[in-house]
Amino acid sequence: MVSLDVVIVGAGPAGSTAALVLARAGARVRLIDRAAFPRQKLCGDTINPGTLAALRRLGVADGIDARGLRIDGMLLTGTRGIAIEGRYPDGLYGRALLRRDLDWMLLEQAIAAGAQFEASVPVRRALVERGGAARTVTGVVVAGRRESEVEVRARVTIGADGRRSTIAFGLGMAAHPPAPRRWAVGAYCEGGEGLSSLGEMHVRRDGYIGVAPMPGGIANVCVVRPSAGGDPDLRDPAALIIRALAADARLAERFARARLVAPPVVLGPLAVDVREASIDGLLLAGDAAGFVDPITGDGLRFAVCGGELAALAALDAIAHGWKGVHDRLRRARSRAFGGKYRFNRALRLLVSSPQLVEAAAFGARVAPSVLRRVIARAGDCDAAA
């Protein structure tokens, strides 16, 4: 017997946003996560102007504005001393906030709206019913007491459980491609110098280093580089970060006296391919619907807006049945994200080439309006207008 309208796996920004929208619409929704909240999460910790505008539209940005550090634009550096600095147009800005704080704020809003929340509950798999060749998801199976399993049935299941989604991988919808094989190592440090109101992306031949100023004077440092699971450097992530900073001509002096204030977090391989499959009863959101390269900092906007779109699709399915729901959601996601995906691919191509970065720096000096448009696009400022 179905006791819920929607069960959501994963209480990050995508899952909490979906739960918020659904609960406000009167749906019976339960949010499940294997972690206890608040919890640490590897992230660049910056909320760009477009994401901030989406959170304001949802009425959940007051705490973020009060506690987050203002971010006015981006600094991009390449090899050969190339540096491109750009600020968001028209007085727009983003915020930098610890991801654990952002996630907790959004989760609290979903709970206040009426969503049920269960923490520290691992989801084992999707609950699937078969009718011939067709599959229908009717809920999830979670870990119970004493190694037992419990079925949680719902009319709609939303998989928002991240880039290593138990739901998407378990149904054969997701896989790690053979290339690229990049890993990320992130940590917070204090004592770094030269921090400003700009986020930083330092692109090098063997990867890139992101630096974000955070409230309290600390910095988020994230090193992304090609690697494999057996890479010995990943066994000592703190040493990896220290070596990467010390070896970088632009960052070595700035972080010579810095120290880590928390153990680093390792994540990889980053790339995940998600095959679109229209399974009645199931929707995906956030990184579970396809992981975005962190170089562009778009993950939070895709999570928040993707969670909202998944919630609207769930309400559509509850009211009218599943016919056409996946196609309508696919078109809505294409309208919301398609142009930005293409922009991100072009930007990744640019920063992977020292020659193109150098040409972009020259173009920015000659025609600064071009740079302003790129920075505005990277920050989703069109969505914030």
C-alpha positions as a LaTeX table, in Angstrom:
\begin{tabular}{lrrr}
\hline
Residue & $x$ (\AA) & $y$ (\AA) & $z$ (\AA) \\
\hline
Met1 & 0.00 & 0.00 & 0.00 \\
Val2 & 1.39 & 3.40 & $-1.01$ \\
Ser3 & 1.61 & 5.65 & 2.06 \\
Leu4 & 3.58 & 8.52 & 0.55 \\
Asp5 & 3.26 & 10.71 & $-2.49$ \\
Val6 & 7.02 & 11.14 & $-2.88$ \\
Val7 & 10.13 & 9.63 & $-1.34$ \\
Ile8 & 13.37 & 11.52 & $-1.99$ \\
Val9 & 16.76 & 9.88 & $-1.62$ \\
Gly10 & 19.43 & 12.44 & $-0.72$ \\
Ala11 & 19.05 & 15.59 & 1.39 \\
Gly12 & 21.54 & 17.83 & $-0.42$ \\
Pro13 & 20.43 & 20.98 & $-2.24$ \\
Ala14 & 18.59 & 19.07 & $-5.00$ \\
Gly15 & 16.70 & 16.80 & $-2.63$ \\
Ser16 & 15.89 & 19.50 & $-0.07$ \\
Thr17 & 14.70 & 21.89 & $-2.77$ \\
Ala18 & 12.46 & 19.20 & $-4.26$ \\
Ala19 & 11.09 & 18.37 & $-0.79$ \\
Leu20 & 10.45 & 22.07 & $-0.08$ \\
Val21 & 8.49 & 22.60 & $-3.31$ \\
Leu22 & 6.51 & 19.38 & $-2.86$ \\
Ala23 & 5.67 & 20.00 & 0.81 \\
Arg24 & 4.51 & 23.53 & 0.04 \\
Ala25 & 2.21 & 22.04 & $-2.61$ \\
Gly26 & 0.68 & 19.73 & $-0.01$ \\
Ala27 & 2.37 & 16.49 & $-1.04$ \\
Arg28 & 3.21 & 13.82 & 1.52 \\
Val29 & 6.97 & 13.68 & 1.12 \\
Arg30 & 9.73 & 11.87 & 2.97 \\
Leu31 & 13.39 & 12.81 & 2.62 \\
Ile32 & 15.99 & 10.12 & 3.39 \\
Asp33 & 19.78 & 10.43 & 3.68 \\
Arg34 & 22.51 & 8.08 & 4.82 \\
Ala35 & 24.31 & 10.93 & 6.61 \\
Ala36 & 23.56 & 12.73 & 9.85 \\
Phe37 & 23.13 & 16.48 & 9.32 \\
Pro38 & 24.84 & 18.90 & 9.43 \\
Arg39 & 27.59 & 17.05 & 7.56 \\
Gln40 & 30.74 & 17.93 & 5.67 \\
Lys41 & 30.60 & 17.92 & 1.87 \\
Leu42 & 33.33 & 18.56 & $-0.69$ \\
Cys43 & 32.29 & 21.59 & $-2.71$ \\
Gly44 & 33.65 & 24.88 & $-4.00$ \\
Asp45 & 31.32 & 26.56 & $-1.47$ \\
Thr46 & 30.38 & 29.45 & $-3.79$ \\
Ile47 & 26.83 & 30.32 & $-4.76$ \\
Asn48 & 26.82 & 32.28 & $-8.01$ \\
Pro49 & 24.36 & 35.14 & $-8.71$ \\
Gly50 & 22.00 & 32.91 & $-10.69$ \\
Thr51 & 21.80 & 30.32 & $-7.93$ \\
Leu52 & 21.32 & 33.03 & $-5.32$ \\
Ala53 & 18.45 & 34.47 & $-7.36$ \\
Ala54 & 16.80 & 31.03 & $-7.53$ \\
Leu55 & 17.08 & 30.63 & $-3.75$ \\
Arg56 & 15.61 & 34.09 & $-3.23$ \\
Arg57 & 12.72 & 33.25 & $-5.54$ \\
Leu58 & 12.07 & 30.18 & $-3.38$ \\
Gly59 & 12.19 & 32.37 & $-0.27$ \\
Val60 & 15.10 & 30.54 & 1.37 \\
Ala61 & 18.01 & 32.96 & 0.92 \\
Asp62 & 17.75 & 35.15 & 4.04 \\
Gly63 & 20.15 & 33.05 & 6.11 \\
Ile64 & 22.54 & 32.74 & 3.18 \\
Asp65 & 22.63 & 36.50 & 2.68 \\
Ala66 & 23.14 & 37.02 & 6.41 \\
Arg67 & 25.96 & 34.49 & 6.86 \\
Gly68 & 27.57 & 34.20 & 3.43 \\
Leu69 & 30.60 & 36.18 & 2.26 \\
Arg70 & 29.97 & 38.39 & $-0.77$ \\
Ile71 & 31.60 & 37.23 & $-4.03$ \\
Asp72 & 31.87 & 39.87 & $-6.76$ \\
Gly73 & 33.36 & 37.88 & $-9.64$ \\
Met74 & 36.13 & 35.52 & $-10.68$ \\
Leu75 & 39.89 & 35.44 & $-11.18$ \\
Leu76 & 41.09 & 32.94 & $-13.79$ \\
Thr77 & 44.80 & 32.27 & $-14.23$ \\
Gly78 & 46.69 & 30.07 & $-16.65$ \\
Thr79 & 50.25 & 29.20 & $-17.46$ \\
Arg80 & 52.89 & 31.79 & $-18.42$ \\
Gly81 & 51.58 & 34.24 & $-15.81$ \\
Ile82 & 48.30 & 34.81 & $-17.62$ \\
Ala83 & 45.50 & 36.20 & $-15.41$ \\
Ile84 & 41.96 & 37.26 & $-16.30$ \\
Glu85 & 39.89 & 39.10 & $-13.69$ \\
Gly86 & 36.23 & 39.89 & $-14.14$ \\
Arg87 & 33.40 & 41.15 & $-11.95$ \\
Tyr88 & 29.72 & 40.38 & $-12.19$ \\
Pro89 & 27.75 & 43.14 & $-13.97$ \\
Asp90 & 25.06 & 45.49 & $-12.71$ \\
Gly91 & 25.97 & 45.16 & $-9.05$ \\
Leu92 & 25.18 & 41.43 & $-8.97$ \\
Tyr93 & 27.08 & 39.20 & $-6.59$ \\
Gly94 & 27.21 & 35.69 & $-5.23$ \\
Arg95 & 27.90 & 34.31 & $-1.77$ \\
Ala96 & 30.49 & 31.98 & $-0.26$ \\
Leu97 & 29.22 & 29.75 & 2.52 \\
Leu98 & 30.32 & 26.44 & 4.00 \\
Arg99 & 28.46 & 23.73 & 2.17 \\
Arg100 & 27.47 & 22.03 & 5.41 \\
Asp101 & 25.74 & 25.28 & 6.48 \\
Leu102 & 24.00 & 25.74 & 3.13 \\
Asp103 & 22.69 & 22.17 & 3.10 \\
Trp104 & 21.47 & 22.43 & 6.68 \\
Met105 & 19.64 & 25.71 & 5.97 \\
Leu106 & 17.84 & 24.23 & 2.96 \\
Leu107 & 16.97 & 21.04 & 4.84 \\
Glu108 & 15.53 & 23.02 & 7.74 \\
Gln109 & 13.34 & 24.95 & 5.29 \\
Ala110 & 12.03 & 21.71 & 3.78 \\
Ile111 & 11.24 & 20.29 & 7.22 \\
Ala112 & 9.50 & 23.53 & 8.24 \\
Ala113 & 7.37 & 23.27 & 5.09 \\
Gly114 & 6.15 & 19.82 & 6.21 \\
Ala115 & 8.58 & 17.31 & 4.71 \\
Gln116 & 9.49 & 14.32 & 6.87 \\
Phe117 & 13.22 & 13.72 & 7.25 \\
Glu118 & 15.09 & 10.56 & 8.22 \\
Ala119 & 18.85 & 10.80 & 8.78 \\
Ser120 & 21.44 & 8.03 & 8.96 \\
Val121 & 19.29 & 5.69 & 6.87 \\
Pro122 & 21.14 & 3.99 & 3.99 \\
Val123 & 19.05 & 3.26 & 0.92 \\
Arg124 & 19.87 & $-0.18$ & $-0.49$ \\
Arg125 & 18.12 & $-0.01$ & $-3.85$ \\
Ala126 & 15.05 & 1.11 & $-5.72$ \\
Leu127 & 11.91 & $-0.97$ & $-5.32$ \\
Val128 & 11.03 & $-2.15$ & $-8.83$ \\
Glu129 & 7.98 & $-3.87$ & $-10.22$ \\
Arg130 & 8.13 & $-5.44$ & $-13.66$ \\
Gly131 & 5.39 & $-5.79$ & $-16.24$ \\
Gly132 & 6.87 & $-7.55$ & $-19.25$ \\
Ala133 & 9.82 & $-5.49$ & $-20.46$ \\
Ala134 & 8.66 & $-2.37$ & $-18.58$ \\
Arg135 & 9.89 & $-1.36$ & $-15.14$ \\
Thr136 & 8.10 & 0.80 & $-12.58$ \\
Val137 & 9.74 & 2.19 & $-9.46$ \\
Thr138 & 7.39 & 2.05 & $-6.50$ \\
Gly139 & 9.70 & 3.27 & $-3.74$ \\
Val140 & 12.98 & 2.25 & $-2.12$ \\
Val141 & 14.40 & $-0.41$ & 0.15 \\
Val142 & 16.25 & 0.97 & 3.17 \\
Ala143 & 18.39 & $-0.59$ & 5.87 \\
Gly144 & 16.43 & $-1.54$ & 8.94 \\
Arg145 & 17.51 & $-2.71$ & 12.36 \\
Arg146 & 19.68 & $-5.80$ & 12.80 \\
Glu147 & 20.54 & $-6.00$ & 9.09 \\
Ser148 & 16.90 & $-6.22$ & 8.07 \\
Glu149 & 15.44 & $-4.30$ & 5.13 \\
Val150 & 12.36 & $-2.10$ & 5.06 \\
Glu151 & 10.30 & $-1.06$ & 2.05 \\
Val152 & 9.32 & 2.60 & 1.74 \\
Arg153 & 6.64 & 2.85 & $-0.93$ \\
Ala154 & 5.65 & 6.03 & $-2.75$ \\
Arg155 & 3.92 & 7.10 & $-5.92$ \\
Val156 & 7.07 & 8.96 & $-6.99$ \\
Thr157 & 10.71 & 8.33 & $-6.12$ \\
Ile158 & 13.26 & 11.11 & $-6.67$ \\
Gly159 & 16.90 & 10.05 & $-6.75$ \\
Ala160 & 18.92 & 13.04 & $-5.54$ \\
Asp161 & 21.69 & 11.04 & $-3.91$ \\
Gly162 & 24.67 & 12.54 & $-5.68$ \\
Arg163 & 27.20 & 11.54 & $-8.28$ \\
Arg164 & 27.52 & 8.03 & $-6.82$ \\
Ser165 & 23.77 & 7.59 & $-6.74$ \\
Thr166 & 22.66 & 4.24 & $-5.34$ \\
Ile167 & 19.47 & 4.65 & $-7.34$ \\
Ala168 & 21.00 & 5.55 & $-10.73$ \\
Phe169 & 23.88 & 3.07 & $-10.53$ \\
Gly170 & 21.66 & 0.33 & $-9.15$ \\
Leu171 & 19.25 & 0.63 & $-12.10$ \\
Gly172 & 22.08 & 0.64 & $-14.65$ \\
Met173 & 21.48 & 4.28 & $-15.58$ \\
Ala174 & 24.91 & 5.62 & $-14.53$ \\
Ala175 & 28.54 & 4.67 & $-15.12$ \\
His176 & 32.02 & 6.13 & $-14.81$ \\
Pro177 & 33.45 & 6.74 & $-18.31$ \\
Pro178 & 37.01 & 5.58 & $-19.01$ \\
Ala179 & 38.07 & 9.22 & $-19.51$ \\
Pro180 & 38.50 & 11.75 & $-18.11$ \\
Arg181 & 39.56 & 10.27 & $-14.76$ \\
Arg182 & 39.97 & 13.27 & $-12.48$ \\
Trp183 & 39.92 & 13.31 & $-8.70$ \\
Ala184 & 39.34 & 16.25 & $-6.39$ \\
Val185 & 40.97 & 16.89 & $-3.01$ \\
Gly186 & 39.51 & 19.74 & $-0.98$ \\
Ala187 & 40.29 & 21.30 & 2.37 \\
Tyr188 & 39.87 & 24.46 & 4.43 \\
Cys189 & 42.93 & 26.41 & 5.49 \\
Glu190 & 43.75 & 29.53 & 7.44 \\
Gly191 & 46.67 & 31.88 & 7.01 \\
Gly192 & 46.35 & 32.25 & 3.25 \\
Glu193 & 47.11 & 35.73 & 1.94 \\
Gly194 & 45.74 & 37.84 & $-0.89$ \\
Leu195 & 42.13 & 36.67 & $-0.59$ \\
Ser196 & 39.59 & 39.10 & $-2.00$ \\
Ser197 & 35.93 & 39.21 & $-2.94$ \\
Leu198 & 36.72 & 37.13 & $-6.04$ \\
Gly199 & 36.59 & 33.39 & $-6.41$ \\
Glu200 & 39.73 & 31.98 & $-8.04$ \\
Met201 & 40.41 & 29.25 & $-10.61$ \\
His202 & 44.05 & 28.51 & $-11.38$ \\
Val203 & 44.27 & 26.31 & $-14.47$ \\
Arg204 & 47.49 & 24.36 & $-14.99$ \\
Arg205 & 48.69 & 21.73 & $-17.46$ \\
Asp206 & 47.97 & 18.88 & $-15.05$ \\
Gly207 & 44.68 & 20.11 & $-13.61$ \\
Tyr208 & 43.46 & 23.13 & $-11.69$ \\
Ile209 & 43.30 & 24.63 & $-8.21$ \\
Gly210 & 40.20 & 26.43 & $-6.97$ \\
Val211 & 40.43 & 28.96 & $-4.14$ \\
Ala212 & 37.41 & 30.57 & $-2.52$ \\
Pro213 & 37.42 & 33.06 & 0.38 \\
Met214 & 35.13 & 31.92 & 3.18 \\
Pro215 & 33.52 & 33.56 & 6.22 \\
Gly216 & 35.91 & 33.76 & 9.15 \\
Gly217 & 38.98 & 34.44 & 7.03 \\
Ile218 & 39.59 & 30.86 & 5.96 \\
Ala219 & 39.93 & 29.65 & 2.37 \\
Asn220 & 38.44 & 26.70 & 0.52 \\
Val221 & 41.23 & 25.09 & $-1.53$ \\
Cys222 & 40.40 & 22.33 & $-3.98$ \\
Val223 & 42.96 & 20.55 & $-6.16$ \\
Val224 & 41.59 & 18.69 & $-9.21$ \\
Arg225 & 43.97 & 16.51 & $-11.22$ \\
Pro226 & 44.07 & 13.38 & $-13.37$ \\
Ser227 & 44.46 & 10.34 & $-11.18$ \\
Ala228 & 43.38 & 6.79 & $-10.55$ \\
Gly229 & 42.03 & 5.03 & $-7.51$ \\
Gly230 & 45.40 & 3.46 & $-6.75$ \\
Asp231 & 47.32 & 6.74 & $-6.95$ \\
Pro232 & 49.61 & 6.78 & $-3.86$ \\
Asp233 & 49.26 & 10.58 & $-3.63$ \\
Leu234 & 45.59 & 10.14 & $-2.72$ \\
Arg235 & 46.58 & 8.18 & 0.40 \\
Asp236 & 47.88 & 11.42 & 1.95 \\
Pro237 & 45.54 & 14.14 & 0.66 \\
Ala238 & 46.85 & 16.78 & 3.09 \\
Ala239 & 50.37 & 16.38 & 1.72 \\
Leu240 & 48.99 & 16.49 & $-1.84$ \\
Ile241 & 47.34 & 19.88 & $-1.22$ \\
Ile242 & 50.41 & 21.31 & 0.51 \\
Arg243 & 52.67 & 20.17 & $-2.35$ \\
Ala244 & 50.30 & 21.55 & $-5.00$ \\
Leu245 & 50.22 & 24.99 & $-3.35$ \\
Ala246 & 53.97 & 25.04 & $-2.74$ \\
Ala247 & 54.72 & 24.10 & $-6.35$ \\
Asp248 & 52.50 & 26.78 & $-7.87$ \\
Ala249 & 54.28 & 30.02 & $-8.73$ \\
Arg250 & 51.19 & 32.17 & $-8.15$ \\
Leu251 & 50.05 & 30.49 & $-4.93$ \\
Ala252 & 53.25 & 29.37 & $-3.17$ \\
Glu253 & 54.04 & 32.65 & $-1.42$ \\
Arg254 & 50.42 & 33.40 & $-0.61$ \\
Phe255 & 49.95 & 30.06 & 1.17 \\
Ala256 & 53.47 & 29.59 & 2.58 \\
Arg257 & 52.22 & 30.11 & 6.14 \\
Ala258 & 48.79 & 28.55 & 5.71 \\
Arg259 & 47.67 & 25.49 & 7.63 \\
Leu260 & 44.78 & 23.11 & 7.16 \\
Val261 & 42.02 & 23.50 & 9.74 \\
Ala262 & 40.17 & 20.27 & 8.92 \\
Pro263 & 41.05 & 16.93 & 7.34 \\
Pro264 & 40.88 & 17.03 & 3.52 \\
Val265 & 38.12 & 15.29 & 1.59 \\
Val266 & 38.82 & 13.17 & $-1.50$ \\
Leu267 & 36.31 & 12.65 & $-4.29$ \\
Gly268 & 36.67 & 10.72 & $-7.52$ \\
Pro269 & 36.58 & 9.73 & $-10.21$ \\
Leu270 & 34.58 & 12.87 & $-10.96$ \\
Ala271 & 33.07 & 12.11 & $-14.35$ \\
Val272 & 29.75 & 10.27 & $-14.35$ \\
Asp273 & 27.63 & 9.53 & $-17.41$ \\
Val274 & 23.90 & 9.13 & $-16.83$ \\
Arg275 & 21.84 & 7.44 & $-19.49$ \\
Glu276 & 18.40 & 8.96 & $-19.83$ \\
Ala277 & 15.84 & 6.29 & $-19.13$ \\
Ser278 & 12.15 & 6.98 & $-18.73$ \\
Ile279 & 11.16 & 4.69 & $-15.87$ \\
Asp280 & 7.69 & 5.37 & $-14.53$ \\
Gly281 & 7.79 & 6.21 & $-10.84$ \\
Leu282 & 11.34 & 7.57 & $-10.96$ \\
Leu283 & 12.90 & 11.01 & $-11.42$ \\
Leu284 & 16.52 & 12.08 & $-10.97$ \\
Ala285 & 17.86 & 15.42 & $-9.78$ \\
Gly286 & 21.18 & 17.08 & $-8.97$ \\
Asp287 & 24.41 & 15.16 & $-9.56$ \\
Ala288 & 22.42 & 11.92 & $-9.74$ \\
Ala289 & 21.07 & 13.20 & $-13.06$ \\
Gly290 & 24.58 & 13.84 & $-14.40$ \\
Phe291 & 27.69 & 15.24 & $-12.76$ \\
Val292 & 28.93 & 18.69 & $-13.81$ \\
Asp293 & 32.66 & 19.44 & $-14.05$ \\
Pro294 & 33.44 & 21.58 & $-10.97$ \\
Ile295 & 35.65 & 23.96 & $-12.95$ \\
Thr296 & 32.60 & 26.02 & $-13.88$ \\
Gly297 & 31.01 & 26.13 & $-10.42$ \\
Asp298 & 27.53 & 25.36 & $-11.75$ \\
Gly299 & 26.71 & 22.36 & $-9.60$ \\
Leu300 & 24.64 & 24.25 & $-7.03$ \\
Arg301 & 22.46 & 25.99 & $-9.60$ \\
Phe302 & 21.84 & 22.71 & $-11.42$ \\
Ala303 & 21.01 & 21.13 & $-8.07$ \\
Val304 & 18.60 & 23.82 & $-6.85$ \\
Cys305 & 16.85 & 24.40 & $-10.17$ \\
Gly306 & 16.97 & 20.70 & $-11.07$ \\
Gly307 & 15.39 & 19.80 & $-7.73$ \\
Glu308 & 12.61 & 22.30 & $-8.37$ \\
Leu309 & 11.99 & 20.91 & $-11.87$ \\
Ala310 & 11.90 & 17.34 & $-10.51$ \\
Ala311 & 9.36 & 18.40 & $-7.89$ \\
Leu312 & 7.12 & 20.00 & $-10.52$ \\
Ala313 & 7.40 & 16.84 & $-12.64$ \\
Ala314 & 6.43 & 14.74 & $-9.61$ \\
Leu315 & 3.34 & 16.89 & $-9.03$ \\
Asp316 & 2.51 & 16.48 & $-12.73$ \\
Ala317 & 2.77 & 12.69 & $-12.44$ \\
Ile318 & 0.67 & 12.57 & $-9.27$ \\
Ala319 & $-2.07$ & 14.68 & $-10.84$ \\
His320 & $-2.13$ & 13.28 & $-14.39$ \\
Gly321 & $-0.18$ & 10.03 & $-14.55$ \\
Trp322 & 3.20 & 9.32 & $-16.08$ \\
Lys323 & 2.42 & 9.70 & $-19.76$ \\
Gly324 & 4.68 & 12.42 & $-21.18$ \\
Val325 & 6.16 & 13.40 & $-17.79$ \\
His326 & 9.74 & 12.43 & $-18.63$ \\
Asp327 & 9.61 & 14.13 & $-22.02$ \\
Arg328 & 8.30 & 17.34 & $-20.47$ \\
Leu329 & 10.96 & 17.23 & $-17.77$ \\
Arg330 & 13.67 & 16.62 & $-20.39$ \\
Arg331 & 12.53 & 19.66 & $-22.36$ \\
Ala332 & 12.35 & 21.79 & $-19.20$ \\
Arg333 & 15.89 & 20.79 & $-18.23$ \\
Ser334 & 17.10 & 21.54 & $-21.75$ \\
Arg335 & 15.61 & 25.04 & $-21.60$ \\
Ala336 & 17.06 & 25.65 & $-18.16$ \\
Phe337 & 20.52 & 24.14 & $-18.61$ \\
Gly338 & 21.20 & 23.35 & $-22.28$ \\
Gly339 & 22.83 & 26.66 & $-23.15$ \\
Lys340 & 24.97 & 26.57 & $-20.03$ \\
Tyr341 & 26.15 & 23.04 & $-20.75$ \\
Arg342 & 27.38 & 24.22 & $-24.15$ \\
Phe343 & 29.06 & 27.25 & $-22.57$ \\
Asn344 & 30.78 & 25.03 & $-20.03$ \\
Arg345 & 32.15 & 22.72 & $-22.70$ \\
Ala346 & 33.58 & 25.73 & $-24.57$ \\
Leu347 & 35.09 & 27.12 & $-21.36$ \\
Arg348 & 36.71 & 23.78 & $-20.50$ \\
Leu349 & 38.22 & 23.70 & $-24.00$ \\
Leu350 & 39.57 & 27.23 & $-23.55$ \\
Val351 & 41.20 & 26.68 & $-20.16$ \\
Ser352 & 42.75 & 23.39 & $-21.27$ \\
Ser353 & 44.91 & 25.27 & $-23.78$ \\
Pro354 & 47.58 & 27.75 & $-22.62$ \\
Gln355 & 47.43 & 29.36 & $-26.07$ \\
Leu356 & 43.69 & 29.93 & $-25.84$ \\
Val357 & 43.97 & 31.32 & $-22.29$ \\
Glu358 & 46.67 & 33.71 & $-23.49$ \\
Ala359 & 44.51 & 34.77 & $-26.43$ \\
Ala360 & 41.55 & 35.28 & $-24.08$ \\
Ala361 & 43.68 & 37.46 & $-21.79$ \\
Phe362 & 44.74 & 39.59 & $-24.75$ \\
Gly363 & 41.13 & 39.85 & $-25.91$ \\
Ala364 & 40.04 & 40.91 & $-22.45$ \\
Arg365 & 42.52 & 43.77 & $-22.50$ \\
Val366 & 41.49 & 44.88 & $-25.99$ \\
Ala367 & 37.75 & 44.31 & $-25.63$ \\
Pro368 & 36.85 & 44.14 & $-21.92$ \\
Ser369 & 33.14 & 43.96 & $-22.75$ \\
Val370 & 33.73 & 40.42 & $-24.06$ \\
Leu371 & 35.21 & 39.40 & $-20.71$ \\
Arg372 & 32.29 & 40.97 & $-18.86$ \\
Arg373 & 29.86 & 38.89 & $-20.92$ \\
Val374 & 31.83 & 35.69 & $-20.21$ \\
Ile375 & 31.92 & 36.37 & $-16.47$ \\
Ala376 & 28.21 & 37.20 & $-16.51$ \\
Arg377 & 27.46 & 33.95 & $-18.31$ \\
Ala378 & 29.65 & 31.92 & $-15.97$ \\
Gly379 & 27.81 & 33.41 & $-12.98$ \\
Asp380 & 24.35 & 32.82 & $-14.49$ \\
Cys381 & 23.73 & 36.54 & $-14.19$ \\
Asp382 & 21.06 & 36.35 & $-16.89$ \\
Ala383 & 19.03 & 34.19 & $-14.51$ \\
Ala384 & 19.55 & 36.73 & $-11.73$ \\
Ala385 & 18.38 & 39.76 & $-13.70$ \\
\hline
\end{tabular}
